[in-house]
C-alpha cells in the first residue's frame, strides 16, 4: 500500500468514527468520503438508500458479516467484511489485482450502514454462518 493510500484510509477511518459517534453523516462527512472514494461513494449511498445492506450475526458467538446487494439486474448479494474483503468482482479486479481503488462500493455501503445504524439485522446460528463462509 502506498503512503497516499494509507493516509487516505486513515482520514476515512477518522470520518467513519465521527459518523458513528454522531449517529448520522453530515454533508461535510459525505463530501470528504466522496473525495476519497469517488463514484464508489455515490453508488454506496444508493445501495444504502435502497435498503441493500444486511448484517448477519451468528448466535451464540456474535460474529458477523454483511450481505450487500449488487446494483446489476441480477441483484446478487455479496459477502462483505467492510474493512477487509468483499466477494464482488470489483474487489478482486480493481482493488487486489490492479490496486486502483481503496475499497469497493459494497464495503463503503456496509461501513456507512454500520456507522449510521441503517441496515437490516438477521440472526443465524453459528453453523449457518459457517456454511455461508464455506461457500465463498
N, CA, C and O of each residue as an XYZ file, in Angstrom:
544
protein
N       0.857     -1.178      0.000
C       0.000      0.000      0.000
C       0.899      1.236      0.000
O       1.868      1.320      0.755
N       0.562      2.173     -0.847
C       1.340      3.412     -0.922
C       1.068      4.283      0.306
O       0.100      4.079      1.038
N       1.941      5.245      0.503
C       1.769      6.180      1.618
C       0.473      6.969      1.430
O      -0.269      7.180      2.388
N       0.201      7.402      0.201
C      -1.017      8.174     -0.072
C      -2.262      7.355      0.244
O      -3.220      7.876      0.816
N      -2.256      6.079     -0.126
C      -3.402      5.215      0.162
C      -3.566      5.038      1.671
O      -4.686      5.047      2.183
N      -2.452      4.878      2.377
C      -2.505      4.749      3.829
C      -3.070      5.988      4.500
O      -3.857      5.891      5.442
N      -2.664      7.161      4.007
C      -3.181      8.417      4.556
C      -4.676      8.541      4.260
O      -5.454      8.926      5.132
N      -5.074      8.215      3.036
C      -6.490      8.288      2.659
C      -7.334      7.372      3.543
O      -8.415      7.760      3.986
N      -6.847      6.165      3.800
C      -7.596      5.239      4.653
C      -7.648      5.736      6.097
O      -8.659      5.549      6.774
N      -6.580      6.363      6.575
C      -6.579      6.918      7.934
C      -7.589      8.064      8.051
O      -8.304      8.166      9.047
N      -7.642      8.915      7.039
C      -8.624     10.003      7.033
C     -10.033      9.417      7.015
O     -10.904      9.854      7.767
N     -10.251      8.419      6.147
C     -11.569      7.777      6.067
C     -11.954      7.160      7.409
O     -13.098      7.296      7.844
N     -11.011      6.480      8.071
C     -11.303      5.874      9.381
C     -11.741      6.933     10.389
O     -12.659      6.705     11.177
N     -11.083      8.090     10.363
C     -11.462      9.169     11.279
C     -12.872      9.666     10.972
O     -13.648      9.943     11.887
N     -13.203      9.779      9.688
C     -14.547     10.224      9.301
C     -15.586      9.184      9.714
O     -16.638      9.537     10.245
N     -15.296      7.896      9.472
C     -16.241      6.839      9.890
C     -16.483      6.916     11.393
O     -17.619      6.768     11.842
N     -15.430      7.147     12.175
C     -15.572      7.240     13.639
C     -16.455      8.427     14.025
O     -17.283      8.319     14.929
N     -16.279      9.554     13.341
C     -17.112     10.728     13.618
C     -18.581     10.456     13.283
O     -19.480     10.832     14.036
N     -18.807      9.805     12.159
C     -20.179      9.492     11.752
C     -20.822      8.562     12.775
O     -21.966      8.766     13.183
N     -20.076      7.542     13.183
C     -20.616      6.588     14.151
C     -20.929      7.264     15.484
O     -21.959      6.980     16.096
N     -20.056      8.146     15.931
C     -20.272      8.850     17.200
C     -21.507      9.751     17.126
O     -22.257      9.865     18.096
N     -21.711     10.387     15.976
C     -22.857     11.290     15.813
C     -24.141     10.542     15.469
O     -25.240     11.042     15.710
N     -24.001      9.351     14.910
C     -25.179      8.579     14.513
C     -25.758      8.987     13.171
O     -26.793      8.477     12.742
N     -25.069      9.925     12.509
C     -25.501     10.354     11.180
C     -24.320     10.984     10.452
O     -23.326     11.372     11.067
N     -24.447     11.078      9.134
C     -23.392     11.672      8.322
C     -23.793     13.082      7.915
O     -24.903     13.299      7.428
N     -22.907     14.024      8.110
C     -23.157     15.400      7.674
C     -22.741     15.538      6.210
O     -22.101     14.654      5.642
N     -23.120     16.663      5.618
C     -22.692     16.943      4.243
C     -21.168     16.988      4.153
O     -20.590     16.562      3.154
N     -20.524     17.500      5.193
C     -19.056     17.559      5.196
C     -18.451     16.159      5.209
O     -17.492     15.886      4.487
N     -19.012     15.269      6.033
C     -18.529     13.883      6.057
C     -18.645     13.259      4.671
O     -17.698     12.659      4.160
N     -19.825     13.412      4.074
C     -20.069     12.797      2.764
C     -19.176     13.411      1.690
O     -18.748     12.718      0.768
N     -18.895     14.697      1.804
C     -18.014     15.365      0.848
C     -16.591     14.802      0.939
O     -15.950     14.554     -0.082
N     -16.109     14.606      2.152
C     -14.766     14.044      2.344
C     -14.707     12.631      1.785
O     -13.772     12.281      1.064
N     -15.708     11.816      2.118
C     -15.719     10.436      1.636
C     -15.848     10.386      0.119
O     -15.242      9.532     -0.528
N     -16.631     11.292     -0.449
C     -16.764     11.356     -1.899
C     -15.423     11.712     -2.539
O     -15.060     11.156     -3.576
N     -14.706     12.615     -1.936
C     -13.386     12.988     -2.448
C     -12.417     11.802     -2.387
O     -11.632     11.591     -3.312
N     -12.472     11.040     -1.310
C     -11.567      9.901     -1.149
C     -11.929      8.715     -2.043
O     -11.046      8.044     -2.578
N     -13.232      8.460     -2.204
C     -13.671      7.230     -2.875
C     -14.379      7.445     -4.213
O     -14.666      6.480     -4.922
N     -14.659      8.693     -4.561
C     -15.245      8.998     -5.860
C     -16.579      8.322     -6.113
O     -17.433      8.257     -5.229
N     -16.750      7.819     -7.329
C     -18.030      7.247     -7.756
C     -18.500      6.102     -6.869
O     -19.702      5.865     -6.757
N     -17.583      5.399     -6.246
C     -17.996      4.290     -5.375
C     -18.797      4.776     -4.175
O     -19.671      4.061     -3.685
N     -18.508      5.986     -3.695
C     -19.248      6.513     -2.545
C     -20.686      6.820     -2.928
O     -21.609      6.525     -2.168
N     -20.881      7.409     -4.099
C     -22.232      7.697     -4.578
C     -23.026      6.406     -4.767
O     -24.202      6.335     -4.411
N     -22.390      5.411     -5.315
C     -23.050      4.111     -5.519
C     -23.364      3.442     -4.185
O     -24.401      2.794     -4.039
N     -22.473      3.599     -3.218
C     -22.708      3.037     -1.880
C     -23.930      3.678     -1.233
O     -24.739      2.995     -0.605
N     -24.057      4.993     -1.390
C     -25.217      5.702     -0.836
C     -26.503      5.210     -1.489
O     -27.527      5.071     -0.819
N     -26.458      4.951     -2.767
C     -27.630      4.432     -3.475
C     -28.026      3.051     -2.938
O     -29.204      2.786     -2.702
N     -27.043      2.187     -2.749
C     -27.307      0.855     -2.187
C     -27.946      0.989     -0.806
O     -28.914      0.297     -0.491
N     -27.401      1.877      0.007
C     -27.925      2.086      1.361
C     -29.342      2.643      1.322
O     -30.210      2.189      2.068
N     -29.579      3.624      0.458
C     -30.913      4.222      0.332
C     -31.962      3.206     -0.109
O     -33.137      3.330      0.237
N     -31.536      2.201     -0.872
C     -32.456      1.165     -1.350
C     -32.599      0.008     -0.360
O     -33.248     -0.991     -0.667
N     -31.999      0.136      0.819
C     -32.109     -0.909      1.841
C     -31.326     -2.160      1.516
O     -31.719     -3.263      1.898
N     -30.217     -1.994      0.812
C     -29.462     -3.133      0.324
C     -28.361     -3.650      1.223
O     -27.452     -4.330      0.747
N     -28.417     -3.346      2.526
C     -27.369     -3.809      3.446
C     -28.007     -4.568      4.606
O     -28.898     -4.061      5.288
N     -27.529     -5.793      4.811
C     -27.965     -6.605      5.961
C     -26.743     -7.056      6.746
O     -25.742     -7.484      6.172
N     -26.842     -6.954      8.076
C     -25.797     -7.539      8.923
C     -26.308     -8.883      9.403
O     -27.398     -8.984      9.966
N     -25.514     -9.904      9.177
C     -25.855    -11.261      9.587
C     -24.978    -11.602     10.784
O     -23.750    -11.581     10.694
N     -25.622    -11.916     11.904
C     -24.904    -12.215     13.141
C     -25.160    -13.652     13.556
O     -26.304    -14.105     13.606
N     -24.075    -14.368     13.854
C     -24.176    -15.748     14.316
C     -24.418    -15.807     15.803
O     -23.868    -15.015     16.569
N     -25.252    -16.758     16.209
C     -25.522    -16.957     17.635
C     -25.067    -18.363     18.011
O     -25.333    -19.313     17.276
N     -24.405    -18.504     19.113
C     -24.245    -17.533     20.190
C     -22.958    -16.701     20.116
O     -22.731    -15.876     21.000
N     -22.115    -16.883     19.106
C     -20.794    -16.241     19.097
C     -20.835    -14.724     18.939
O     -19.963    -14.028     19.460
N     -21.835    -14.200     18.229
C     -21.892    -12.766     17.968
C     -21.042    -12.331     16.787
O     -20.971    -11.142     16.478
N     -20.390    -13.293     16.117
C     -19.611    -12.949     14.924
C     -20.559    -12.483     13.833
O     -21.690    -12.958     13.733
N     -20.083    -11.540     13.010
C     -20.996    -11.034     11.992
C     -20.275    -10.728     10.684
O     -19.052    -10.599     10.625
N     -21.081    -10.619      9.657
C     -20.651    -10.207      8.334
C     -21.792     -9.407      7.733
O     -22.887     -9.360      8.293
N     -21.541     -8.791      6.617
C     -22.590     -8.049      5.931
C     -22.900     -8.705      4.600
O     -22.010     -9.218      3.922
N     -24.163     -8.681      4.239
C     -24.604     -9.051      2.899
C     -25.032     -7.747      2.235
O     -25.910     -7.041      2.731
N     -24.399     -7.442      1.111
C     -24.661     -6.174      0.436
C     -25.145     -6.463     -0.979
O     -24.527     -7.226     -1.721
N     -26.246     -5.845     -1.330
C     -26.868     -6.036     -2.626
C     -26.042     -5.363     -3.723
O     -25.546     -4.247     -3.564
N     -25.913     -6.083     -4.840
C     -25.264     -5.509     -6.012
C     -26.226     -4.607     -6.764
O     -27.422     -4.580     -6.474
N     -25.702     -3.875     -7.724
C     -26.527     -2.953     -8.498
C     -26.998     -3.537     -9.828
O     -27.850     -2.948    -10.493
N     -26.461     -4.672    -10.216
C     -26.825     -5.231    -11.518
C     -28.260     -5.741    -11.498
O     -28.877     -5.852    -10.438
N     -28.772     -6.044    -12.656
C     -30.149     -6.540    -12.776
C     -30.341     -7.859    -12.029
O     -31.453     -8.181    -11.611
N     -29.263     -8.617    -11.862
C     -29.353     -9.902    -11.159
C     -29.512     -9.738     -9.651
O     -29.939    -10.669     -8.967
N     -29.174     -8.566     -9.133
C     -29.327     -8.236     -7.709
C     -28.701     -9.287     -6.787
O     -29.305     -9.694     -5.795
N     -27.493     -9.718     -7.126
C     -26.828    -10.666     -6.248
C     -26.372     -9.974     -4.963
O     -26.195     -8.756     -4.920
N     -26.189    -10.779     -3.928
C     -25.686    -10.255     -2.656
C     -24.249    -10.703     -2.496
O     -23.889    -11.835     -2.822
N     -23.434     -9.789     -1.986
C     -22.030    -10.090     -1.765
C     -21.750    -10.151     -0.279
O     -22.262     -9.344      0.498
N     -20.932    -11.116      0.107
C     -20.486    -11.195      1.496
C     -19.380    -10.162      1.661
O     -18.448    -10.084      0.861
N     -19.512     -9.387      2.704
C     -18.617     -8.258      2.874
C     -18.170     -8.127      4.328
O     -18.982     -8.146      5.253
N     -16.879     -7.996      4.498
C     -16.282     -7.580      5.757
C     -15.752     -6.176      5.456
O     -14.694     -6.043      4.841
N     -16.459     -5.138      5.872
C     -16.231     -3.783      5.368
C     -14.791     -3.284      5.335
O     -14.409     -2.567      4.411
N     -13.999     -3.647      6.314
C     -12.635     -3.125      6.358
C     -11.620     -4.047      5.686
O     -10.439     -3.714      5.594
N     -12.091     -5.222      5.210
C     -11.109     -6.199      4.738
C     -11.403     -6.844      3.392
O     -10.482     -7.021      2.594
N     -12.658     -7.203      3.109
C     -12.929     -8.072      1.968
C     -14.360     -7.930      1.480
O     -15.282     -7.690      2.260
N     -14.525     -8.083      0.179
C     -15.847     -8.225     -0.420
C     -15.726     -9.307     -1.483
O     -14.672     -9.455     -2.101
N     -16.786    -10.056     -1.699
C     -16.741    -11.144     -2.672
C     -17.108    -10.693     -4.084
O     -17.249    -11.529     -4.976
N     -17.262     -9.396     -4.301
C     -17.611     -8.910     -5.634
C     -16.399     -8.953     -6.569
O     -15.250     -9.016     -6.133
N     -16.693     -8.919     -7.842
C     -15.659     -8.936     -8.877
C     -14.744     -7.715     -8.767
O     -13.526     -7.834     -8.905
N     -15.325     -6.557     -8.523
C     -14.553     -5.320     -8.452
C     -13.477     -5.382     -7.364
O     -12.369     -4.879     -7.553
N     -13.804     -5.996     -6.231
C     -12.822     -6.094     -5.151
C     -11.578     -6.825     -5.639
O     -10.455     -6.365     -5.427
N     -11.780     -7.957     -6.288
C     -10.636     -8.752     -6.715
C      -9.927     -8.143     -7.929
O      -8.707     -8.256     -8.050
N     -10.671     -7.507     -8.817
C     -10.077     -6.950    -10.022
C      -9.462     -5.568     -9.784
O      -8.283     -5.359    -10.071
N     -10.248     -4.632     -9.266
C      -9.801     -3.247     -9.125
C      -8.948     -2.996     -7.885
O      -8.059     -2.144     -7.904
N      -9.213     -3.726     -6.815
C      -8.517     -3.449     -5.552
C      -7.317     -4.372     -5.381
O      -6.189     -3.908     -5.219
N      -7.563     -5.677     -5.417
C      -6.479     -6.634     -5.216
C      -5.585     -6.713     -6.452
O      -4.362     -6.613     -6.351
N      -6.207     -6.893     -7.621
C      -5.432     -7.114     -8.836
C      -4.703     -5.890     -9.349
O      -3.500     -5.941     -9.603
N      -5.419     -4.795     -9.503
C      -4.835     -3.607    -10.124
C      -4.491     -2.506     -9.133
O      -3.753     -1.583     -9.477
N      -5.002     -2.579     -7.923
C      -4.702     -1.568     -6.916
C      -5.219     -0.186     -7.271
O      -4.643      0.818     -6.851
N      -6.302     -0.121     -8.042
C      -6.822      1.168     -8.499
C      -7.797      1.824     -7.532
O      -8.021      3.032     -7.611
N      -8.372      1.063     -6.637
C      -9.346      1.590     -5.684
C      -8.914      1.206     -4.276
O      -8.153      0.258     -4.084
N      -9.409      1.955     -3.294
C      -9.127      1.634     -1.900
C     -10.098      0.597     -1.361
O      -9.736     -0.233     -0.526
N     -11.341      0.649     -1.847
C     -12.352     -0.327     -1.460
C     -13.506     -0.247     -2.454
O     -13.610      0.708     -3.224
N     -14.355     -1.240     -2.430
C     -15.470     -1.277     -3.377
C     -16.716     -0.605     -2.781
O     -16.763     -0.292     -1.591
N     -17.702     -0.396     -3.625
C     -18.936      0.269     -3.190
C     -19.672     -0.534     -2.122
O     -20.359      0.039     -1.276
N     -19.533     -1.855     -2.158
C     -20.212     -2.701     -1.163
C     -19.594     -2.516      0.216
O     -20.306     -2.471      1.219
N     -18.261     -2.409      0.266
C     -17.590     -2.149      1.533
C     -17.994     -0.786      2.078
O     -18.235     -0.638      3.276
N     -18.068      0.199      1.207
C     -18.471      1.539      1.631
C     -19.916      1.547      2.129
O     -20.225      2.177      3.140
N     -20.791      0.851      1.423
C     -22.194      0.790      1.848
C     -22.308      0.138      3.223
O     -23.069      0.601      4.072
N     -21.555     -0.935      3.439
C     -21.595     -1.622      4.733
C     -21.032     -0.739      5.847
O     -21.585     -0.703      6.947
N     -19.939     -0.029      5.571
C     -19.362      0.851      6.599
C     -20.309      1.975      6.951
O     -20.490      2.304      8.124
N     -20.920      2.571      5.922
C     -21.852      3.666      6.171
C     -23.086      3.161      6.914
O     -23.554      3.803      7.854
N     -23.607      2.018      6.494
C     -24.788      1.439      7.155
C     -24.504      1.150      8.623
O     -25.333      1.426      9.490
N     -23.339      0.600      8.892
C     -22.967      0.294     10.273
C     -22.809      1.577     11.086
O     -23.243      1.646     12.236
N     -22.185      2.593     10.484
C     -21.930      3.841     11.201
C     -23.222      4.572     11.569
O     -23.315      5.163     12.645
N     -24.217      4.535     10.682
C     -25.465      5.260     10.953
C     -26.579      4.342     11.459
O     -27.681      4.805     11.756
N     -26.293      3.044     11.556
C     -27.294      2.097     12.049
C     -28.436      1.858     11.077
O     -29.551      1.545     11.495
N     -28.172      2.002      9.795
C     -29.221      1.843      8.780
C     -29.000      0.562      7.985
O     -28.657      0.593      6.803
N     -29.203     -0.550      8.654
C     -29.105     -1.844      7.988
C     -30.108     -2.789      8.619
O     -30.535     -2.599      9.757
N     -30.465     -3.781      7.882
C     -31.351     -4.810      8.421
C     -30.507     -5.762      9.254
O     -29.336     -5.991      8.954
N     -31.105     -6.310     10.293
C     -30.413     -7.284     11.144
C     -30.978     -8.671     10.857
O     -32.186     -8.847     10.699
N     -30.091     -9.635     10.796
C     -30.504    -11.016     10.573
C     -29.663    -11.892     11.499
O     -28.435    -11.806     11.490
N     -30.312    -12.726     12.289
C     -29.575    -13.619     13.176
C     -29.689    -15.046     12.669
O     -30.774    -15.515     12.325
N     -28.550    -15.728     12.627
C     -28.491    -17.125     12.212
C     -27.667    -17.879     13.255
O     -27.041    -17.267     14.121
N     -27.670    -19.186     13.169
C     -26.811    -19.959     14.065
C     -25.365    -19.829     13.590
O     -25.112    -19.482     12.436
N     -24.440    -20.103     14.468
C     -23.032    -20.081     14.078
C     -22.768    -21.094     12.960
O     -21.935    -20.859     12.085
N     -23.473    -22.204     12.997
C     -23.306    -23.213     11.947
C     -23.755    -22.671     10.587
O     -23.092    -22.904      9.576
N     -24.869    -21.957     10.560
C     -25.341    -21.362      9.301
C     -24.356    -20.300      8.800
O     -24.107    -20.191      7.599
N     -23.808    -19.531      9.720
C     -22.822    -18.528      9.346
C     -21.582    -19.200      8.753
O     -21.027    -18.730      7.760
N     -21.161    -20.291      9.367
C     -20.004    -21.036      8.857
C     -20.273    -21.575      7.455
O     -19.381    -21.566      6.607
N     -21.488    -22.042      7.209
C     -21.838    -22.540      5.873
C     -21.789    -21.418      4.834
O     -21.355    -21.630      3.702
N     -22.235    -20.228      5.226
C     -22.170    -19.092      4.306
C     -20.722    -18.812      3.909
O     -20.421    -18.552      2.744
N     -19.841    -18.870      4.893
C     -18.435    -18.585      4.626
C     -17.747    -19.718      3.878
O     -16.829    -19.480      3.093
N     -18.184    -20.939      4.118
C     -17.585    -22.087      3.431
C     -17.886    -22.088      1.948
O     -17.159    -22.695      1.162
N     -18.962    -21.406      1.560
C     -19.364    -21.380      0.165
C     -18.725    -20.252     -0.623
O     -19.114    -20.004     -1.765
N     -17.765    -19.569     -0.046
C     -17.112    -18.453     -0.759
C     -16.385    -18.935     -1.980
O     -15.782    -18.136     -2.695
